[in-house]
Amino acid sequence: MESVSGVVIEVEDLVKTYPGITAVNHISFTVQQGEIFGMLGPNGAGKSTTIECLEGVRQPDNGRIRILGLDPKKDGFKLRERIGIQFQSAALPDRLKVWEAIDLFATFYKRPLDCHQLLETMQLTEKRDAYLAKLSGGQKQRLFIALALVNQPELVFLDELTTGLDPQARRAMWSLVQEIRAQGKTIFLTTHFMEEAERLCDRVAIIDYGQIIALDTPQNLINALGSENRVVFATAQPVDAAALEAIPGVHRVEQIRDRVVVYGPKDGLVGGVVNA
């Protein structure tokens, strides 16, 4: 059965239980082609179980799943040629070199990317001969993403991509995700960082205790909370915080390196910041 035109992921009434717990409790959603779709929630909310059911790693107890028009249970081999997966935790031998890992994974697929091209794209060329044990956390994540992209997938799954990374490495991962989307790929990611979902995602499903409790664009979700409005921008030039604080209604200005956040009323804040 082919998927609806433009729809890459279709999930209807998905259920997954373990002894004494319902990890995923009757959830439904769709993901559009070219979209960055995020699933946000605390640890244990059901994010990883959901993504593993979509990937075909786990079998759901109930519900219907279609990925690129395919059933992960029945069409596993066909599906794995068309999707890329970065697992939340992955283990490779410490004495394996970066280029060896990519070369090994390339043998699994019919039309892999060139190893040298992938190393350059992931900014790992200088680390091509390094052992995995010698890589930093951010470099390992880049390698795992490279392994997810080696088969030129149409859809990429990223599970807790930046967990455990320092702020600089996390921002680098965000830029990489945006570059992957710019190549025309659809991305499904899980995270428990609201800022990450806000920065990257076109739409976000908030999940808790196995149920989707909200699904919308990040901005609409924030507006629905009735919370304060924010204008966020980055600049390489010094910022006059006093001028921003003088904008009517602004009650707080934060600056972390080149990133500035201005908090204030919903109406007129953007114009005030631009004028200042």
N, C-alpha and C positions, 0 to 999 in steps of 0.2 A: 504494500500500500504506500503510495507516494504521499509526502507531506503536503500541507497546504502551501501554495506558492508564497515564498518569502519567509516561511516558518522553518527554522532549523531544528528546534526542540519542541516536542509536544508531550506534556505530562498530564495525565488525567487520573485523579483519585489514587495517587501512589501511597502504598502502605508497606512499611517494613518493621517487623517486630523481632525482638529477642526475648529470651526468657525473663518475664517480669517487667518488660519495658517496651513501649511503642516508640521506636526511634523516629519514624516518619509516619504521620497520622493524616491520611487522606488529603494530600496536597495536589494542586493542579496549577499549571502555568505554561506559557509558551515563550520561546525566545526567537527573535527575528534575525534574519540574515544580516551580518555586518554589525550586530549589536554587541556591546559589552554588558553582559547581564551579571549582576552580583547577587549572591545569597549571603546575607549578613545575620550573624547571631552569635551568642556566647558559645563557649566550649560545651559540647554535649547537646546542642540544640537540634542536631540532625543534619547539619550541612554536609559533612563528609559522607554520611550514609546515603544521602540523596545523590550526591555527585557520583558515588561508586555504583549506584543502581543505574544511573544514566550511562556510565561507561561500560556497563556489563560486567563489572567486577563482582557485584553482589546481585542476587536474584530477589526482586521484590516479592512480597506475599500477595499483593493485589495491585491492580491499576494497569494503566496502559502507557507505554513509553514509545515514542518514535524519535529517532535521531537521524536527521537527513533522510527521512522517509523509511528508515530501517528499524527493525526490532533488535535491540541489543542482545536479547536472549537467543533469537533464531539466526540472526545475521551477523554474529560476532566477528567473523573473519573479514567480511566485506566492510564492516563498520570501522574496524581498526586500521584499515588502509586509508580512511578518510578523516580520522580524528587524531589529535595529539593530546597526551596526558602528562601533566606534571603532578605527581603524587605528593601528598602532604609530607610523607616520609618515604625516602627511597634509599636503598642500600646497594652500593657497588663496592668492589674490592678496593682497599686503600692503595694497593700497588698498581692499579690500573691507571694508565695515562689518559689525559683528556682526549687526545686524538683517537686513542684506542677505543674509548667508550663510544664516541660518535661513530667510528668506523664499524664497531660491532653492531650498534643499533641500526645502522644503514642497511646491513645485510638482511634485516627482518622485512624489508618493504620492497615493492616492485619499482618505485620511482623515487629513490632518496635524493636529497640535496647533496651537492658536492661538499665534502668535509671542510675544505679550505674556505669555501664561501660561508659556511655556517659558523666556523670559528671567527671569521672576520665580523659577521653580523652580530655575534654575541660578545664581541670584544674579548675574545679568548685566545687570539693568535699567539700572544706572548706566553701563554700558559699551555700551549698545545702539548709540550713534552713534560708537563708537571704531573706528579702523581696526585690522585684525588685527596690523599691525606694532607697534602700541602696547600690545598685551596682554602681561601677564606669562605665564610658563610655566603656572602654575596656571589662569589665566583662559583661556588657549588650550585647555587640557584640558577645562575646563568647556564651552567652546563646542563642541568635538568630541563631547563626550558629548551635548550638546543636539542636535546634528545626527544622532546615533545614535538619539535618542528622538523625533524629530520625527514619525515615522510611527506612534507608539503601538505599538511592537513587543511581542511576547510573549516574545521571547528576545533578550538583548543580549550582544554579544561585545565584550570589553574587552581589548586587546592591549597589554601592558606599560604600563598606565595611568599609573603614577607614576614611570617612569624619567626621571631628570633633574630631578625636583622636589625642593625643599627639604623638610625634615621637617614643617614646619607645613602646607605645601601638600599633602604626602602624606597627612597625617591628615585634612585636609579632603576629599580624594578618597575616603578610606575611609568617611567619614560619608555622602558622597553615594551611594556604592555601596550602603550599607545602606538608604538611603532609597529607592533604585530597587527593591531587592528587596521592601521593605515595600509597594510598589505592586502586588505580585503577579507581578512579572516573574522569569524565570529568567535567571541570569547565568553566562556562561562567561568566565573571565579567565585570562590568562597573566601570570606574574611570575617574577622571579628573587630576590625577597625572601621569605625564610621567615617573617618577622614579618608581612608582608602577608597571606600565605596563612593563617597561624594566626589573624589577627584577623578575616578576612572569610569564609573558606570553610567550607562544611559538609563537603566532601570535597576531597581533593587527590590528583592524579596526579603523581608525580615522574617526570620524563622525562630521559633522558641517552643520548646517541648514538642518538637516534631510537627508543628503547625505553622503555616504562613499567616502571620498576623497583620501584615501590610505589604502592598506591592505597588510601587509607583516610581516616578523619577525621584532622585535624591532631593531636589529642590521642593517638589510637592510634598514629600514626606516631612521635610523640615518645616514648611509652611503650615502643615496640618497640626504640628505641635504647638503652634502659636508662640514659638520662641523668638528670641531676638534675631534680627537680620544681620548678615555679615557680608562685607565686601573683602575679598582676598585678592591680592596682587603681588607680583614679584618685580623688583627693580634692582638694578645694579648701582643706582645713584642713592645718595643719602636722602632720607625722608624727613620732612619737617613734621614731627609728631604733633607739635603744638597747633599747627594749621589744621591738621585732621581732627584734633580734639575740639577745635573751635567750631566745627560744623554743627549746626543746630540738631540736637537730639543724640549726637554721638556721646557715648558714655565710657568707651574703652578703646584703646589702640594698642595692639601687640606687634612687636617686630622680632622675628627670629631669623638672623642672617639677612637674606634678601627677600624674605616673605613677610608681608604686612597684612594684618587682619584688623579691619575697622568694624566695630559693633555699634549698631544704632537702630533707628526706626525703619520700618519696611518702606515707607514712602519717602522718596527724595534722597535716599542715602547714596545710591550710585552716582547720581548727578552731582551731589555735594563733594564726593571723593574725587571725581574727575575734575571738577572746577578747582578744587584745592591743589 
